[in-house]
Amino acid sequence: MDLLSQIEVSILKRTASSDLYQLFRNCSLAVLNSGSKTDNSKESIAKYPNFDINVLQRERGVKLELINPPEKAFVDGRIIRSIQAN
């Protein structure tokens, strides 16, 4: 995310119905769901249909807002460090 240009961030933010956004959402869900018993992306998407991710543009980069992420990606309300690095 450090390497995205402002134009690329704008494209991601523009619409949740775009193919690029859906790919980004699904890849993000896969990372958050790492370590699960299944490696099937369709099962993960079906299990977390309300998962969403917003790209918030900041002065010095971007911030990701996770909506209804998998609970196992967090410990004591904080994202697991190895997941955060990805």
Buried (B, 14 or more C-beta within 10 A) or exposed (E): EEEBEEEBBEBBBEEEEEEEBEEBBBEBBBEBBBEBEEEEEEEBBEBBEEBBBEBEEEEEEBEBEBEEBBEEBBEEEEBBEEBEEE
